[in-house]
Amino acid sequence: MDISEHLNQAESLEDELEPALELTPALVQKRRSQGRIIFDRFVRNRSAVVGAVFLILLFLFCFIGPTVTGHNQPNTTNVLSVNDTLAPPSVKYPLGTDDVGRDELARAMAGGQVSLLVGLTSMLMAILLGVGIGSIAGYYGGIVDNLLMRLTDVVLAVPLYLLLFVLSASFTDGSPRSVIILIAILGWTTAARLVRGEFLALKEREFVYAARTVGAKDFRLMFRHMLPNAAGPIIVNATLLTSANIILESVLSYFGFGIKPPDASWGSMLGYGQGLADVSPWLLYVPALLIVLTVLSLNLVGDGLRDALDPYMTER
């Protein structure tokens, strides 16, 4: 058999093996993008998926539910009808009414809008402030790092709830905007410490030296090269911070320092329903259950994202 016949046999064998090679799991895994790998890891965490599904349904319930169900008048009273005050759950009022006849379902959806917006908006503001302070402290180090971290320590040293009560009573007007600003200016410390630690480790990496060698300026290094590599811990911290801010808003509103009537939030509904728990327990249980399930779902999603974004996480 000559050389040409050997070559022809080798080519035919390669053609036969090529479809099988294309379907090899290792090759399929190599073709996956980083985003797909993260998504697959997250989906395999069933508890995180359950939390994400609940949050999606909760947002639909709070923001689209009033339009779909027609329960869109949370502050309308029905004092002309005694039967509509402290009414138990029924077809007309699925979650019952309070002592002045207000629809509890409408108030739960309106209160959810306020609580979720306060939690998410204050989280975004706190993350932006914390990322800015932490990145500057971690990148420049030295006296800049010392000054910014001592400022962080001062904020952390003050009892959080006591400071919130004092500032809320003195400087807020009970509107969602004022509560958002108050929570945000006290909630950036964890993000700042986290980003500082990431930047201290990243600034000694080879890709930072390479970018600096080709002429990259400080802010380009910080926010174009280093910050994307710290995105994973920041995203996880954002989910946990959202749940913490929802609890903070609920505590403030429960004690009368947060959202003021007639605006509803889950915290104010909880405080209002406590006094009527003996005759109408649903006024207490509905907002309490919504707060617990929302915070639990956010924590489950945060745990799932932490595992999915871990670069050292092995494929299972």
N, C-alpha and C positions, 0 to 999 in steps of 0.2 A: 504494500500500500504506500503510495507516494505521499509527498508532503501536502499536495493540494487536497487529497481525500481526507487527511487528518484535519486540515483547516475547515473543510466543509462540515465534517462531523462536529467539530467544536462549535461552529456557528449554529448548527441545528440544535445542539444541546443547549446553548445559551438562549435560543429563541423559545425552547420549551420551558426553561426555568424562569424566564423573565416575568410571565404573569404571576407565578407563585411568589417570586421575590417582591413584586409590587404589593401583594396582599399580606406580607409578613407584618405581624404586629409591631415589631421594632421600627420598621420603615414607616408604618402608619403613624406611630407616636412621634417620629422625627418630623413628619410633615405638619404636625399640629402647631398652631401658633401658641405664643405664651398666654394670650387671653383665653384660648380654648382649654389649655391645661388648667388654668386657674378655675375656669367655669366647671370643668369636669370634677376637680377636687371638691369644689363647693357643693355640687349636686350630690356627690356621694355621701355628704353629711346630711342625713335625713332630718335631724333636729333643726339644722340651719335652714333647710328647705321649707320645713313646716313654719318656722318663724317668718321667713320671707313671704310665704303665701299669706299668712295671717296679716302681715303688714300691708300687703297689696289690697286685701279685702277690707282692711280697716280704713285705708285711704279712700277707697271707693264708697264705703259706708258713710264716712264723714263729709266728703266733698261732693259726691254725686248723689248720695242717698236722699238728701232733702228734696232734690228735684224729682227723683224717681218716685219716692214714696208719697210726696205731697205733705210730709210733716216738716214744714219749713217756717214755722212761726213759733220759735222757742220762747218768746216773751209775751205771747198772747194769753191773757187770763180768761177763765170761764166762770166768773164769780156769780153769774146769773143762774147757774144750775148747780145745786148742791151735789148732785150725783157725779158731777165732773171734777169735784175736789177730792183729793186722796183716793181716786178711783184705782182699783187694782188693774193689772194688765188685762187687756181685752182686745177685740178686733179693732175697735175705734182707736184705742190708745195701747199699742203693743207693750209699752213699758210703764203704763199707768200715768197718773198725774200727781202733781204736788198739792199742797194745801190751798193754793189759789187757782188750781185748775190748769196749770201749764203742762203742756205735753212733754213727758219725760223723754220720749224718743227724739223729739226735735231738739231738746236741750242737750241730750247726749251727743247728737251729731254736731251741733253748734259748739258745744264744749270741746269735742274732739278736734274741731278745726282750730280752736284757740290753743289748746294744749300742744298739738302737733306742730303748729306754726311757731309757737314759742320755743319748743324744744329744738326744732330744726334750725330756725334762724339764729338763735343764740349760740347753737353749736357752730354754725358757719362763721359767725363773728369771732367766737373764741378760738376756733382753729386758725383763722387768718392771723389773729393777734399772736397766738402762741407760736405758730410757724415762723412769723417774722422775728419775734424775740429769740426763739430758740436757734434759728439758723444763724443769726448775727452773732449770738453768744458762742455757738459751737465753731463757727468758721474763724472768727478773729481771735478768740481766746483771750488770755491775759487779763488786763484790767477791764476790758469791755465785758468779758465773760463774768468776771467777779461782780461787777456792778449789776448786770442784768439778773444774775442768779441770786444775788442778795435781795433784789427787789422781789423776785419770785418767792424767796423764803419768807419775806415779810408778809406777803399775801397769804401764803400757806399757814403762817403762824396764827393768824387771826381766826377765831371760831367762825366757820362759814355761815351757819344759820343765824347766829347772833348778829353778825354784820349785815346779813341780808335783811333781817327784821328792822334793824336800825335805819339802814339806808332806804328801805322801802317806805317806812313810815315818814321819813324826812324828805325824800326827793322824788318819789314816784306819785303818779296821779291815778294809779289803778288801771291804766290802759295796757293792752298787750305790748305796745312799743316800749313803754318805760320798763316793764318787767323783762323784756328781751335784753335791753341794754344793761340792766342791773345784773342779770345772770351772766351775760357775756363778759363783762369787765372783771368778774371774779372766777370765771371758769377756764381761763387760758393757761393756767399754771402747769397742768399735767402735760398738755401738748408742747409747751415750751421746753420742759425737761426732757421729754421724749425726743423731740427734734434735735435738741442740743447734743444728746448722747449719740444719735445717729450721725450728726455732722462731725463730731469728734472722731468717729471711726472712719467715716468716708473721706475726710480730707487727707488722709494718709494713703489712699488707694492710688494705684498706678494710673487709672484713667484721669484722675484729677491732675496729677503731675503732667500727664501728656497734654491735657487741655490747656494748662497754664504755660507749657512750653511753646505752644503754637500761638500764644498771645491772648487767651481768653481772660476777660476782666473778672473782678471779684463777683459782681452780681450775676454775670453769666455762669460762672462756675457754681454759684450757690443755687440758682433757681433753674438752670438749664441742665446741669450735669448731676448735682448732688441731690437736689430735692426729689426728682423722680425716683431715685434709688431708695428714698425714705418714705415713699408713698404708701407702702404696705402698712407699716405701723400707724401712720397717720389716719388711714381709712378705718382701721380697727378701732383706734381711739375715738374717731368721730362717731361711730355707732354707739359705743359705750357712753360717750359724753351726751349724746342725744337722750338716752334713757335717764341719765343722771339729771339732766336739765328738766325733763318732764316731771321727775320726782320733786325737784326744787320748786318748780312752778306750782305743783299740787300742794306742797307744804305751805308755801306762801299764801296761796289762795284759801287753803283750809283754815288758817289762822287769821284771815282777813287782811293780810298784807299784800296780796297779789292782785288778781283780776277782781274788779269791783262790779257789783250789780249795776245795771241789768245784764251785763255780759256774763256768759256762762263759760266755765271751764270745769274740767273733771275735779279739780281740787276744791273749787267753790261749791260744786254740787255735792261733794263728799261732806263738807262741813255743814251744808244746809240740810242734807238728809240725815245726819247724825241725830238731830233733835227730834226727828220724826220716825226713827228706826223702830219704835215700839208699835206704831200703828201702820206704818208703810215701809217695811224693810227694803223694798225694791229701790227706794230713793237713796239708800246707802249702798246696797250691793251692786247696783248697775255701774256707777262711776268707779267704785273700788275694783270691780272685776276688769273694767276696761283699762285702768292704770296698770294692774298687775300683768295682764296678758300683753299689753303693749311693751312694757319694760322687759318682760321675759322674752318676747320675740326679738327685740333689739339685741339683747344679750346673746341669744342663740345665733343670730346673724353675725354678730361680732366674733363669736368663737369660730364660726364657719369660715369667715373671711380671714381670720388669723391663721388657720390651718391652710387655707387655699393660697394665701400670699406668702407663706413661708418658703424661702428659696431652698431650704435644706429638707423640705418635705419630700419624702420618697413616694413614688407611685405605689398605690396599694391596689 
